[in-house]
Amino acid sequence: MSTPAASGLVGTRTLRKEDARFLTGRGRYVDDINPRGLLHIHFLRSPHAHAAIRAIATSAAREASGVFAVLTGADLADEVGELDFSVPLPGLVTPVYPALASDRVRYQGEPVAAVVASTRALAEDAAEMIDVDYEPLPAVVTVADATARRGERALAVRGTLGFESPAGTLASDDAGQATGVQLHAGVETNTTYTHEMERGDVEGAFARAYRVVSDTIDLHRWASAPMEPRGGVAEYDAATQVLTYHASCQSPHLTRFVVSTALGHPQHLLRVLGPDIGGSFGLKWSPYREDVLICAIARRLQRPVKWIEDRRENLTAAGHGRDHRIDLELAVSAEGEILGMRADIVINAGAYPVMPSAAVTCGLIRTLLPGPYRIAAFAARSRVVVTNTAPHVSLRGPWAIETLARERAIDLVARELGMSPADVRERNLLTAAEQPYEVASGHVLAGSTARETFVRARERVHAAGVQQAVERARAESRIVGFGMAVNIEPAPATPSFFDAVGFPFGGESARVRMEPDGHVTVFTAQMPHGQSHETTISQLVADTLAMPLADVRFVAGDTQVTPFNMIGTGGSRAATFANGAALLAARGLRAKLIAIAAGMLDCADDAIELVAAGAQRRGNPEARVRFGDIAMGAYMAPSVMPADADLNLEAMATYDGEGGGFSQSTHCCWVEVDRETGQVSVTRYLVVEDCGPMINPAVVEGQVRGATAMGLSGMLLERIPYADGGACLADSFFEYPVATAVEIPDIEIEHLESASALIMGARGVGEGGAIAAPAALVNALDDAIIAAGGRRIARTPCTATQVLEALGGPGE
């Protein structure tokens, strides 16, 4: 930071404050909240991916033992409005939809009825007595099928940017109208968003290219699969009309806004509380129809109610990430210089929109595609398509396909030109002298050290004798490979970046208050769910006020007392925005304490220093007053305190990021493949990263390792498959395996801690590993398999089956 810490906490590997309760089983999660008279909700979900609802018979279920209510969309029609997640993006159509499906279901797992009973088991039993008369309708699962016309097959056609896309403009019928399956009224060819842009001389770049390299990456669908699924507990006080909602969510203020709007319930009478959260990875940022329904049912019955999502619901109906495709073209010179880039981006958004809009994800992918490279000409088409699958949700590094597509294409360029992939990267990575640089996707990149992370990673790889080791292993007929990936993470990015995306940049506020005993409480808009905010924000506040870490209390997740913010925790913005706001608020309180102490000690403000939870004359520890004495006087005896002193021992501050910035990293992956089984072993992994000055290096490393492990797991094991008719084929961890410590190697990390003159120079690192690891892994696999006489990996995930196919079969 620009001002040195007073007590030396910042920059140290301080143990996490959260661990004391988490590691001893004393965390308090939604399922630990059990008010008196609690009832339990179970949602009956559609077995069909697409069907009309003719009738719902609930009389038998209503008579079942322990049942208090059985509710359908018709029962709640006058109490619950439709969900509308519109955002002001040109060209975006956002379908609205009911909290409970009433006339039509559009994905398997969509809720059609809610059963409320004394126990979850009784509610589930009663749900089996509900008879729903469905009329099955044709379902579309893929983008190609969703955009096809009736009677036509999904064909690859030439898109508007000059290259082929599997979901381009297909021939229409004689009337020129869409006649295929249409999921929402007013959404022709099921396309809710289209955006085209071009900057620089794209046509000229491709015309003068020595070679045009084309590649396609179709990134499969993943689940977030947090340890704690979604859930909520709602209580309604009929006397005060206050509705209190305890939610496992990332953004309590956004949840309050959406629930309030859907229920027509005044926001001052709706309080959202976030207890401890057992992971999210983006899933719990959006409020969902279940959140609205839990609150509606509590208000209707005037009883506390609870819903806890089970793993089957979580995997099939909560929503999924990824399912993106990019067709990419690079125009390159004979020396490996990238002259221009064209991209066709498409997202399978599932049946319904949630927050953030898939169109925003499109904008992130599009804007980040050139990465930290010198690419002067760029054109892109972006589209969002709805299908009969679970909704598209944010998933850690939701734009990750941009790094995967670009870094894989760079390796392909090197292969086509007979060059080293590292040489191609080094030729094209922006230098410090070239920045600020106007990136052709529409934003200005400044202060990026992506090239420095690459150079350092290359030095380490060279020193380790990687190429020689690979050659020795191959001489022994082992299938080994090495891959790299370079990326920048918008954490929190810059105003120009979000102008290009089409989404607000924003800032964040925090409040710091000294209590009458001299201890301090910090209120933040964040809703942590594993990122260690309780520790890092407390470190900053304690440092600034020269007090022990234990004397700082962290308050988050309460809409009644925390600063308003519609994002909460997400987008790796906390490291800059939340920390900066807390630091400025602490400095505001510090100034008040210094002024009061100067009056009490009869000296000038600049003669006061804060030391060991007190204020003293600089260099004279005998002339000292404790924070407890200052606070007690300010609260209890203001008349005896220094005249004209500001005795309100509270400060609130907003931090706008001062232009923000990016984290950057280079990932290096070593793999070995079993020729007989196709099993992939990641034998070594190195990350060189720069997120600016680190508040807590141990926390940074935890985030880097966790995100990298998630990226590797998602590419090697995890996949949500759908049958042609729209049935989700993964509803347990048997069908959806997640990597364990056995599959994930020790992850080596080296920090390049670039200096910053900003108030808060720290950058987020929560998503970079999940973004870069897939690219480094795939490049390593391609390197190994091609050297063994095979071909590039055709599609993800990189399962043993895919690897064997690329090798040409076991033992071949």
C-alpha positions in Angstrom: 0.0 0.0 0.0 1.1 3.6 -0.4 1.2 4.2 3.4 3.3 1.8 5.5 1.3 -0.2 8.1 1.7 0.9 11.7 1.8 -2.5 13.4 3.3 -4.6 10.6 0.3 -7.0 10.0 -0.1 -6.2 6.3 2.1 -8.4 4.2 2.4 -11.1 6.8 1.2 -14.7 6.8 -1.2 -14.0 9.6 -3.3 -17.0 10.5 -6.9 -16.8 9.4 -9.4 -15.6 12.0 -12.1 -17.7 10.4 -10.3 -21.0 11.0 -10.9 -21.0 14.7 -14.6 -21.8 14.2 -14.4 -23.5 10.8 -11.8 -26.1 11.8 -13.5 -26.9 15.1 -17.0 -27.4 13.6 -18.4 -24.2 15.1 -19.3 -22.4 11.8 -23.0 -21.4 11.5 -24.5 -22.2 8.2 -28.1 -21.9 6.9 -29.0 -25.4 7.9 -27.9 -24.6 11.5 -30.7 -22.1 11.7 -33.8 -23.7 13.3 -36.4 -21.2 14.6 -39.2 -22.4 16.8 -42.1 -23.8 14.7 -39.9 -24.4 11.6 -41.5 -26.0 8.6 -39.6 -27.6 5.7 -40.1 -27.1 1.9 -39.6 -29.6 -0.9 -40.0 -28.5 -4.5 -41.6 -30.9 -6.9 -39.5 -30.6 -10.1 -40.3 -31.4 -13.7 -39.1 -34.7 -15.1 -39.3 -33.2 -18.6 -37.0 -30.8 -20.3 -39.8 -29.2 -22.3 -43.5 -29.7 -21.7 -46.9 -28.0 -21.4 -48.6 -28.3 -18.0 -52.2 -29.2 -18.6 -53.2 -29.7 -14.9 -51.8 -30.1 -11.4 -53.8 -32.3 -9.0 -52.7 -31.6 -5.4 -55.6 -32.8 -3.2 -54.0 -36.1 -2.2 -50.8 -34.4 -1.2 -52.6 -31.7 0.9 -54.2 -34.5 2.9 -50.9 -36.3 3.6 -49.5 -36.6 7.1 -47.5 -33.6 8.4 -48.3 -31.4 5.4 -49.2 -27.7 6.0 -49.5 -26.5 2.4 -49.1 -27.5 -1.2 -48.7 -24.5 -3.5 -48.6 -24.2 -7.2 -48.0 -21.2 -9.5 -51.7 -20.5 -9.7 -52.0 -20.4 -5.8 -49.2 -17.8 -5.7 -50.1 -15.8 -8.8 -51.5 -12.8 -6.8 -48.6 -12.8 -4.3 -45.5 -13.4 -6.4 -44.6 -11.5 -9.5 -42.5 -12.8 -12.4 -38.7 -12.8 -12.2 -37.1 -10.1 -14.4 -33.3 -10.1 -14.6 -33.1 -7.5 -17.4 -29.9 -5.5 -17.7 -29.5 -2.4 -20.0 -27.4 -4.0 -22.8 -28.2 -3.1 -26.4 -29.5 -6.0 -28.4 -30.4 -8.1 -25.3 -33.8 -9.7 -24.9 -34.5 -11.0 -21.4 -37.5 -13.3 -20.9 -39.4 -13.0 -17.7 -40.7 -16.1 -15.9 -42.7 -17.2 -12.9 -41.2 -18.5 -9.7 -43.2 -21.7 -10.0 -43.9 -23.0 -13.5 -47.6 -22.7 -14.3 -48.2 -23.5 -18.0 -44.9 -24.7 -19.3 -41.6 -26.2 -18.1 -38.4 -25.6 -20.0 -35.7 -27.7 -18.3 -35.6 -30.9 -16.3 -35.7 -29.9 -12.7 -37.8 -26.7 -13.0 -40.0 -26.3 -9.9 -43.7 -26.8 -10.5 -45.0 -27.1 -6.9 -43.9 -26.5 -3.3 -44.8 -28.8 -0.5 -44.5 -27.5 3.1 -44.4 -30.1 5.9 -43.2 -30.6 9.4 -40.1 -32.5 8.1 -38.3 -32.6 4.7 -39.0 -36.3 4.5 -42.8 -35.9 4.9 -42.7 -33.1 2.3 -40.9 -35.4 -0.2 -43.4 -38.2 0.5 -46.3 -35.9 -0.2 -44.8 -34.6 -3.4 -45.0 -38.1 -4.8 -48.8 -37.8 -4.5 -49.0 -34.7 -6.8 -50.2 -35.6 -10.2 -49.0 -33.3 -13.0 -50.5 -33.8 -16.4 -47.6 -32.9 -18.8 -47.8 -32.7 -22.6 -44.2 -33.3 -23.7 -42.8 -30.9 -26.3 -39.7 -31.2 -28.5 -36.6 -30.1 -26.6 -33.4 -28.5 -27.8 -30.2 -29.0 -25.9 -27.4 -27.6 -28.1 -26.9 -24.2 -29.6 -27.0 -25.7 -33.1 -30.3 -27.4 -32.5 -31.8 -24.4 -30.8 -31.0 -22.1 -33.7 -32.1 -24.5 -36.4 -35.3 -24.1 -38.3 -38.0 -26.8 -38.5 -37.1 -29.6 -40.7 -33.5 -28.6 -41.1 -30.4 -30.0 -39.6 -27.9 -27.9 -37.8 -25.3 -27.1 -40.4 -21.9 -25.3 -40.2 -22.2 -22.1 -42.3 -20.0 -19.1 -42.9 -20.6 -16.4 -40.3 -20.6 -12.7 -40.8 -17.0 -12.4 -39.6 -15.7 -14.6 -42.4 -15.3 -18.0 -40.8 -17.5 -21.0 -40.0 -19.7 -21.3 -37.0 -21.9 -24.2 -36.2 -24.8 -22.0 -35.2 -24.7 -19.3 -37.9 -27.6 -18.1 -40.1 -29.4 -21.1 -41.4 -31.8 -21.0 -44.3 -35.3 -20.2 -43.3 -38.6 -21.4 -44.7 -40.3 -19.7 -47.7 -41.8 -17.1 -45.4 -38.5 -16.3 -43.9 -39.8 -16.9 -40.3 -38.5 -19.1 -37.5 -40.4 -22.3 -37.5 -38.4 -24.5 -35.2 -38.7 -25.0 -31.4 -39.2 -21.6 -29.8 -38.7 -21.5 -26.1 -39.9 -17.9 -25.3 -42.3 -15.6 -27.0 -40.5 -12.9 -28.9 -37.2 -14.7 -29.0 -36.7 -15.7 -32.6 -34.3 -18.6 -33.2 -33.9 -18.7 -29.4 -31.2 -16.0 -29.6 -31.5 -13.5 -26.8 -28.3 -11.4 -27.6 -26.2 -10.6 -30.6 -23.3 -8.2 -30.6 -20.7 -7.5 -33.4 -17.7 -5.3 -33.2 -14.5 -4.6 -35.2 -11.5 -2.4 -34.4 -8.4 -1.9 -36.4 -7.7 -3.0 -40.0 -9.0 -6.5 -39.6 -9.4 -7.1 -43.4 -5.9 -5.8 -44.1 -4.3 -7.9 -41.3 -5.8 -11.1 -42.7 -5.0 -10.1 -46.3 -1.2 -9.6 -45.6 -0.9 -12.6 -43.2 1.7 -15.2 -44.0 -0.7 -17.8 -42.6 -4.2 -17.8 -41.1 -4.5 -20.2 -38.2 -8.1 -21.4 -37.4 -9.2 -23.2 -34.2 -12.4 -24.1 -32.4 -12.8 -24.8 -28.8 -16.1 -26.1 -27.4 -15.8 -25.8 -23.6 -18.1 -28.3 -21.9 -20.7 -27.6 -19.2 -19.5 -27.7 -15.5 -21.3 -27.5 -12.2 -20.2 -25.3 -9.3 -20.7 -28.1 -6.8 -19.9 -26.2 -3.6 -19.6 -28.2 -0.4 -22.7 -26.4 0.9 -25.5 -26.4 -1.7 -28.0 -23.5 -1.9 -30.5 -22.9 0.9 -32.5 -20.4 2.9 -34.6 -19.9 6.1 -37.3 -17.3 6.1 -39.2 -15.8 9.1 -42.2 -13.4 9.0 -43.3 -11.3 11.9 -47.0 -10.5 11.4 -46.9 -7.8 14.1 -44.1 -5.8 12.5 -44.5 -7.2 8.9 -40.7 -7.7 8.9 -39.6 -10.5 6.7 -36.2 -11.9 7.6 -34.3 -14.2 5.2 -31.2 -16.2 6.1 -29.6 -17.1 2.8 -26.6 -18.9 1.6 -25.7 -16.2 -1.0 -22.9 -14.0 -2.2 -24.9 -10.8 -2.4 -27.4 -10.1 0.4 -28.4 -6.7 -1.0 -29.1 -8.0 -4.5 -31.1 -10.9 -2.9 -33.1 -8.4 -0.9 -33.8 -6.3 -4.0 -35.0 -9.2 -6.2 -37.1 -10.8 -3.4 -38.6 -7.4 -2.5 -39.5 -6.7 -6.1 -41.0 -10.1 -6.8 -43.1 -10.0 -3.6 -43.9 -6.3 -3.6 -42.5 -6.3 -0.1 -41.0 -3.0 1.1 -37.3 -3.2 1.4 -37.2 -1.5 4.8 -39.3 -4.5 6.0 -37.1 -7.1 4.4 -33.8 -8.1 6.1 -31.4 -10.5 4.4 -28.8 -12.2 6.6 -25.8 -14.2 5.3 -24.4 -16.7 7.8 -21.3 -18.7 7.1 -21.2 -19.8 3.5 -19.8 -23.2 2.5 -18.5 -22.2 -0.9 -20.2 -20.9 -4.0 -17.8 -20.4 -6.9 -20.3 -18.0 -8.5 -23.4 -20.1 -8.1 -24.8 -18.1 -5.2 -24.3 -14.7 -6.7 -27.7 -14.7 -8.4 -30.9 -14.8 -6.4 -33.1 -17.7 -7.7 -36.8 -18.5 -7.9 -36.3 -20.7 -4.7 -35.3 -17.6 -2.7 -38.4 -15.8 -3.8 -40.6 -18.8 -3.0 -39.1 -19.4 0.4 -39.9 -15.8 1.4 -43.3 -15.9 -0.1 -44.3 -19.1 1.7 -43.1 -17.8 5.1 -45.1 -14.6 4.6 -48.2 -16.5 3.4 -48.1 -19.1 6.3 -46.7 -16.7 8.9 -44.4 -19.5 10.0 -40.6 -19.9 9.6 -39.7 -22.2 6.7 -36.5 -23.8 5.4 -35.3 -25.2 2.2 -31.9 -26.9 1.8 -30.9 -28.1 -1.6 -29.8 -31.7 -1.9 -26.9 -32.7 -4.1 -29.2 -34.1 -6.9 -31.0 -30.7 -7.1 -27.7 -28.9 -7.0 -26.2 -30.8 -9.9 -29.3 -30.9 -12.1 -31.3 -27.8 -11.4 -29.2 -25.2 -9.7 -27.6 -24.0 -12.9 -24.3 -24.7 -14.7 -21.3 -22.8 -15.9 -19.2 -22.8 -19.1 -20.9 -24.4 -22.1 -19.2 -21.9 -24.4 -17.8 -22.1 -27.9 -15.3 -20.0 -29.7 -14.3 -20.2 -33.4 -11.0 -18.3 -33.6 -8.8 -17.1 -36.4 -5.4 -15.6 -36.0 -3.6 -13.8 -38.8 0.2 -14.2 -38.3 3.4 -13.2 -40.0 6.2 -15.6 -41.0 8.0 -14.5 -37.8 5.1 -15.4 -35.5 3.7 -11.9 -35.0 -0.1 -11.9 -34.5 -1.5 -9.3 -36.9 -5.2 -9.8 -36.3 -7.8 -11.9 -34.6 -11.4 -12.8 -35.4 -13.7 -14.6 -33.1 -17.2 -16.0 -33.0 -18.4 -16.5 -29.5 -21.6 -18.3 -28.4 -23.0 -19.2 -25.0 -25.6 -21.8 -24.2 -27.6 -19.9 -21.6 -30.0 -22.6 -20.6 -33.7 -22.1 -20.3 -33.9 -18.9 -18.2 -31.8 -15.9 -17.4 -30.3 -15.3 -14.0 -27.7 -12.9 -12.7 -25.3 -12.0 -14.1 -26.7 -12.1 -17.6 -24.9 -14.4 -20.0 -24.6 -11.4 -22.3 -22.3 -9.8 -19.7 -20.2 -13.0 -19.8 -20.1 -12.7 -23.6 -18.8 -9.2 -23.1 -16.1 -10.4 -20.7 -15.0 -13.1 -23.1 -14.9 -10.7 -26.0 -13.1 -8.0 -24.2 -10.5 -10.3 -22.7 -9.8 -12.4 -25.8 -6.7 -10.4 -27.0 -5.3 -10.8 -23.5 -2.0 -9.1 -22.7 -0.8 -9.5 -26.3 0.0 -6.9 -29.0 -3.0 -7.5 -31.3 -3.9 -4.4 -33.3 -6.9 -5.7 -35.3 -9.8 -7.6 -33.8 -13.3 -8.5 -34.7 -15.9 -10.5 -32.8 -19.4 -11.7 -32.9 -21.1 -12.7 -29.6 -24.3 -14.5 -29.2 -26.4 -16.0 -26.4 -28.8 -18.8 -27.1 -31.5 -20.3 -24.8 -32.0 -24.1 -24.7 -33.9 -26.7 -22.6 -31.1 -27.0 -20.1 -30.6 -25.6 -16.6 -29.8 -21.9 -16.5 -26.3 -20.6 -17.2 -24.7 -19.3 -14.0 -21.4 -17.6 -13.2 -18.7 -20.1 -12.3 -15.3 -19.1 -11.0 -13.6 -17.2 -13.9 -16.8 -17.4 -16.1 -14.9 -16.0 -19.1 -12.2 -18.7 -18.9 -12.7 -19.8 -22.5 -11.0 -16.7 -23.8 -7.6 -17.8 -22.3 -8.2 -21.4 -23.3 -9.0 -20.4 -26.9 -6.2 -17.9 -27.3 -3.4 -19.8 -25.6 -4.3 -23.0 -27.5 -4.3 -21.1 -30.7 -0.9 -19.6 -30.0 0.5 -23.1 -29.5 -1.1 -24.0 -32.8 0.6 -21.0 -34.5 3.9 -22.2 -33.1 3.3 -25.7 -34.5 2.3 -24.4 -37.9 5.4 -22.1 -38.1 7.9 -24.6 -36.7 8.6 -22.2 -33.7 8.7 -22.7 -30.0 5.3 -21.7 -28.3 7.4 -19.7 -25.8 9.0 -17.8 -28.6 5.6 -16.9 -30.1 4.4 -15.6 -26.7 7.5 -13.6 -26.1 7.3 -12.0 -29.5 3.7 -10.8 -28.9 3.4 -10.1 -25.2 3.2 -6.4 -24.4 6.2 -4.7 -22.8 6.0 -2.2 -20.0 7.2 0.5 -22.4 4.2 -0.1 -24.7 1.7 0.6 -22.0 -0.8 2.2 -21.7 -1.9 0.2 -24.8 -5.2 0.4 -26.6 -6.4 -3.2 -26.8 -8.3 -3.8 -30.0 -11.2 -5.3 -28.1 -12.0 -1.8 -26.7 -10.1 -1.1 -23.5 -6.8 0.4 -22.3 -4.3 -1.9 -20.6 -1.8 -0.2 -18.3 0.6 -1.5 -15.7 0.3 -5.1 -16.7 3.2 -7.3 -15.8 2.0 -10.4 -17.7 5.2 -10.4 -19.7 7.3 -10.3 -16.6 5.5 -13.3 -15.1 6.1 -15.1 -18.4 9.8 -14.2 -18.5 10.3 -15.4 -15.0 8.4 -18.6 -15.6 10.5 -19.3 -18.7 13.6 -18.7 -16.7 12.5 -21.3 -14.1 11.5 -23.8 -16.8 14.8 -23.4 -18.5 16.8 -23.7 -15.3 14.9 -27.0 -14.6 16.0 -28.5 -17.9 12.5 -29.2 -18.9 13.1 -29.8 -22.6 16.0 -32.2 -21.8 13.8 -34.1 -19.3 11.0 -34.4 -21.8 13.3 -35.7 -24.5 14.7 -38.3 -22.1 11.3 -39.5 -21.1 10.2 -39.7 -24.7 13.3 -41.8 -25.5 11.9 -44.2 -23.0 8.6 -44.3 -24.9 6.8 -42.3 -22.1 4.1 -39.9 -23.2 5.0 -36.7 -21.5 4.3 -33.0 -22.4 4.7 -29.5 -21.2 2.3 -26.5 -21.7 2.1 -22.9 -20.7 -0.6 -20.2 -20.5 -0.5 -16.5 -19.9 -3.5 -14.6 -18.7 -4.7 -11.3 -17.1 -7.5 -11.4 -14.6 -9.9 -8.4 -14.4 -9.6 -8.1 -10.6 -11.2 -5.6 -10.6 -10.2 -4.4 -14.1 -10.7 -0.7 -15.2 -13.5 1.7 -16.2 -12.5 1.4 -19.9 -12.6 -2.4 -19.6 -16.2 -2.4 -18.3 -17.2 0.2 -20.8 -16.2 -2.3 -23.4 -18.0 -5.1 -21.6 -21.1 -2.9 -21.2 -21.4 -3.3 -17.5 -20.9 -0.8 -14.6 -17.4 -0.6 -13.0 -18.5 0.8 -9.6 -16.8 1.1 -6.3 -17.5 0.0 -2.7 -18.1 1.4 0.7 -17.1 0.3 4.2 -17.7 1.6 7.7 -15.4 1.4 10.7 -16.7 2.1 14.3 -14.9 2.2 17.6 -17.0 0.8 20.4 -17.1 2.3 23.9 -14.4 -0.2 25.2 -11.9 0.7 22.5 -12.5 -2.3 20.3 -13.4 -1.8 16.6 -16.1 -3.2 14.3 -15.8 -3.0 10.5 -18.9 -3.3 8.3 -18.4 -4.4 4.7 -20.6 -5.0 1.7 -18.7 -8.2 1.1 -20.3 -11.7 1.7 -17.3 -14.0 2.0 -17.6 -17.7 1.3 -14.0 -18.9 1.5 -11.9 -15.9 0.4 -10.6 -15.0 3.9 -12.0 -11.5 3.9 -12.5 -11.6 7.6 -8.8 -11.9 8.1 -7.4 -9.6 5.3 -9.8 -6.7 6.0 -9.2 -7.0 9.7 -5.4 -6.9 9.0 -5.8 -3.6 7.2 -7.9 -2.0 9.9 -5.8 -3.3 12.7 -2.7 -2.1 11.0 -4.0 1.3 10.4 -5.2 1.7 14.0 -2.1 0.0 15.5 -4.2 -2.5 17.4 -4.3 -6.3 17.8 -6.1 -8.3 15.1 -8.3 -9.8 17.8 -9.6 -6.3 18.7 -11.2 -6.0 15.2 -14.6 -7.5 14.6 -15.8 -8.2 11.0 -19.4 -7.8 10.1 -20.8 -8.9 6.7 -24.0 -10.3 5.2 -26.6 -8.1 7.0 -28.6 -5.7 4.9 -29.7 -3.8 7.9 -26.2 -2.6 8.9 -23.8 -3.2 6.0 -23.2 -0.6 3.2 -25.4 -1.1 0.2 -23.8 -2.9 -2.8 -25.6 -5.0 -5.4 -22.6 -7.2 -6.2 -21.3 -8.3 -2.8 -18.5 -10.8 -3.2 -17.8 -11.6 -6.8 -15.5 -10.8 -9.7 -12.3 -10.7 -7.5 -13.2 -7.1 -6.7 -12.8 -7.4 -2.9 -9.0 -7.2 -2.9 -9.2 -3.7 -4.3 -12.6 -2.2 -3.7 -13.5 -3.7 -0.3 -10.0 -3.5 1.1 -9.6 0.1 -0.2 -12.9 1.2 1.3 -12.0 -0.4 4.7 -8.5 1.1 4.6 -9.9 4.6 3.9 -12.6 4.3 6.6 -9.9 3.1 9.1 -7.8 6.1 8.2 -10.8 8.4 8.8 -11.3 6.9 12.3 -7.5 7.2 12.8 -7.6 10.9 12.1 -10.4 11.4 14.6 -8.5 9.5 17.3 -5.3 11.4 16.7 -7.2 14.7 16.9 -8.9 13.7 20.2 -5.6 12.4 21.7 -3.8 15.6 20.7 -6.4 17.6 22.6 -6.1 15.3 25.7 -2.3 15.3 25.6 -2.1 19.1 24.8 0.0 18.8 21.6 -0.4 19.1 17.9 -1.9 16.4 15.8 1.3 15.7 14.0 3.0 15.0 17.4 0.7 12.0 18.0 1.4 8.4 17.0 -0.8 5.3 17.4 0.9 2.5 19.2 -0.4 -0.7 20.8 -4.1 0.2 20.9 -3.5 3.7 22.1 -2.2 7.2 21.2 0.9 8.8 22.5 3.2 11.7 22.0 5.8 10.7 19.4 8.9 9.3 21.2 7.3 9.7 24.6 5.4 6.6 25.7 4.7 8.1 29.1 2.4 10.7 27.5 -0.2 8.1 26.4 -3.9 7.5 26.4 -5.6 4.2 25.6 -8.2 3.8 23.0 -10.6 2.5 25.7 -10.2 5.8 27.6 -10.8 7.8 24.4 -13.8 5.8 23.5 -15.3 5.8 27.0 -15.0 9.6 27.2 -16.5 10.1 23.7 -19.5 7.9 24.4 -20.0 8.5 28.2 -18.6 11.9 29.1 -18.4 14.0 25.9 -18.5 17.2 28.0 -15.1 16.6 29.5 -13.5 15.8 26.1 -11.5 18.3 24.1 -13.6 21.1 22.7 -14.5 21.0 19.0 -13.3 17.4 18.7 -15.3 15.1 16.5 -16.5 12.5 19.0 -18.4 10.4 16.5 -16.0 7.5 16.5 -17.2 6.1 13.2 -16.0 6.7 9.7 -17.5 5.6 6.4 -15.6 5.7 3.1 -16.1 4.8 -0.5 -13.3 3.6 -2.7 -13.5 3.7 -6.5 -10.3 1.8 -7.2 -8.5 4.7 -8.7 -8.7 3.2 -12.2 -8.5 -0.4 -11.0 -6.2 -2.9 -12.7 -5.4 -6.5 -13.5 -3.7 -9.5 -11.9 -1.6 -11.5 -14.2 0.0 -14.9 -14.2 1.8 -17.5 -16.2 0.9 -21.2 -15.6 3.2 -24.1 -16.5 1.9 -27.7 -16.5 3.8 -31.0 -16.9 1.7 -34.1 -17.8 2.3 -37.8 -18.3 -0.3 -40.0 -20.1 -0.8 -43.8 -19.6 -0.8 -45.2 -23.1 -3.0 -48.2 -22.2 -5.6 -46.4 -20.1 -5.5 -42.8 -21.2 -5.2 -41.7 -17.6 -3.6 -38.2 -17.3 -1.2 -37.4 -14.4 -0.3 -33.8 -13.8 3.3 -34.4 -12.5 4.3 -30.8 -11.8 2.6 -27.4 -11.8 4.1 -23.9 -11.5 2.4 -20.5 -11.2 4.2 -17.2 -11.5 1.8 -14.5 -10.6 1.6 -10.8 -9.8 -1.4 -9.4 -7.9 0.4 -6.3 -6.6 1.3 -5.8 -2.9 0.0 -8.8 -0.9 -2.0 -8.2 2.3 -1.5 -11.9 3.3 0.7 -14.1 1.1 -0.8 -17.3 2.6 -4.3 -16.2 1.6 -3.1 -15.4 -1.9 -1.5 -18.8 -2.2 -4.6 -20.5 -1.0 -6.7 -18.8 -3.6 -4.2 -19.6 -6.4 -4.0 -23.2 -5.4 -7.7 -23.6 -5.0 -8.6 -22.0 -8.3 -5.9 -24.0 -10.1 -7.1 -27.2 -8.6 -10.7 -26.3 -9.7 -9.5 -25.6 -13.3 -7.6 -28.9 -13.5 -10.5 -30.9 -12.0 -13.0 -29.3 -14.4 -10.9 -30.2 -17.4 -10.0 -33.7 -16.4 -13.1 -35.0 -14.7 -16.1 -32.8 -14.4 -18.9 -32.6 -17.0 -22.7 -32.1 -17.0 -23.9 -34.2 -20.0 -27.4 -34.0 -21.4 -29.3 -36.6 -23.4 -30.8 -35.5 -26.7 -34.2 -35.1 -25.1 -32.9 -32.8 -22.4 -32.4 -35.3 -19.5 -29.5 -34.3 -17.3 -27.3 -37.3 -16.9 -25.3 -36.3 -13.8 -27.2 -36.1 -10.6 -24.6 -37.4 -8.1 -20.8 -37.3 -7.6 -20.7 -40.8 -9.1 -21.6 -39.3 -12.5 -19.9 -36.0 -11.7 -16.5 -36.8 -10.2 -14.5 -34.0 -8.6 -10.7 -34.2 -8.2 -9.2 -35.1 -4.9 -5.7 -34.5 -3.5 -4.6 -37.6 -5.4 -5.2 -36.0 -8.8 -3.9 -32.5 -7.9 -0.1 -32.1 -7.6 1.7 -29.7 -5.3 1.3 -26.3 -6.9 4.5 -24.2 -6.9 4.0 -20.5 -6.7 6.3 -17.6 -7.2 5.1 -14.0 -6.5 6.2 -11.0 -8.5 5.0 -8.3 -6.1 4.9 -5.2 -8.3 4.8 -1.9 -6.4 1.8 0.4 -6.5 1.3 4.1 -5.7 -2.5 3.6 -5.3 -4.2 3.7 -2.0 -5.0 0.0 -2.5 -2.6 -1.6 -5.0 -3.7 -5.2 -4.2 -5.5 -7.1 -6.9 -7.7 -10.2 -6.7 -6.5 -13.7 -7.4 -9.6 -15.8 -6.8 -10.3 -16.7 -10.4 -7.0 -16.7 -12.3 -6.1 -20.3 -11.6 -9.5 -21.6 -12.9 -8.9 -19.5 -16.0 -5.3 -20.4 -16.9 -5.1 -24.0 -15.7 -7.4 -25.4 -18.4 -5.2 -23.8 -21.1 -1.9 -24.9 -19.6 -3.2 -28.4 -19.2 -4.6 -28.8 -22.7 -1.4 -27.4 -24.2 0.6 -29.9 -22.2 -1.6 -32.7 -23.3 -1.4 -31.7 -27.0 2.4 -31.5 -26.7 2.5 -35.0 -25.2 0.0 -36.7 -27.6 1.3 -35.1 -30.8 4.9 -36.1 -29.9 3.5 -39.7 -29.4 2.1 -39.7 -33.0 -1.5 -38.7 -32.0 -3.6 -35.6 -32.7 -4.8 -32.6 -30.7 -7.5 -33.1 -28.1 -10.7 -32.8 -30.0 -13.1 -31.7 -27.3 -13.2 -31.2 -23.5 -13.2 -32.5 -20.8 -9.9 -34.3 -21.3 -11.1 -37.6 -20.0 -9.3 -40.9 -20.5 -11.6 -41.7 -23.4 -10.8 -38.4 -25.2 -7.1 -38.9 -24.6 -7.2 -42.5 -26.1 -9.1 -41.2 -29.1 -6.5 -38.5 -29.7 -3.7 -41.2 -29.3 -5.5 -43.4 -31.8 -6.4 -46.1 -29.3 -4.8 -47.9 -26.4 -1.3 -49.2 -27.1 -1.2 -47.7 -30.6 
